[in-house]
């Protein structure tokens, strides 16, 4: 397997976590977004969307991190990243969606570059934009965590799920955009419990071969 990704990309980060949790080894192929390598024809031939990550398996390419993570869950069911009960599975997927579908897409690189180039947004404006939407998502996420009286240390239950796979990279992004994280103690408790696990530590942006 080849993983085309960028060390600081939140979507790449979440997929690295999932791969590590599943114990799946891949060949790391860096795609440098800073130099717009993803916009070159050779990468467009791999992923027509020109986005990371992309996972190549026996010459076939999977794109979109939520789809790849679901594929991993089906292909490598142990350890499970979704609970058994259908209602609980829906809850965990909803937590992941708060980050993956409502927060991350409007704070990712191509949106921020558009704001910079088309609306002359400076660093303060970009940070304010990101703070607004990350805070809205984290407020909801924190409320959902507080309402779950069976939760034990992670976003659901006592072991990592896809909710944590999505959450932890968003915390990394929040720090980059100067979001004050102390207002969400339950989210930060989850972060602390994930941070000691090898699967999360080895997936962190700073641990990647292209980090600089």
Helices and strands as residue ranges (DSSP letters): E 2-5, H 10-22, E 27-30, G 33-35, G 37-39, H 41-44, E 54-57, E 60-63, H 65-75, H 86-97, I 98-103, G 104-107, H 109-119, H 123-147, H 162-176, G 181-183, H 185-195, H 198-201, G 205-207
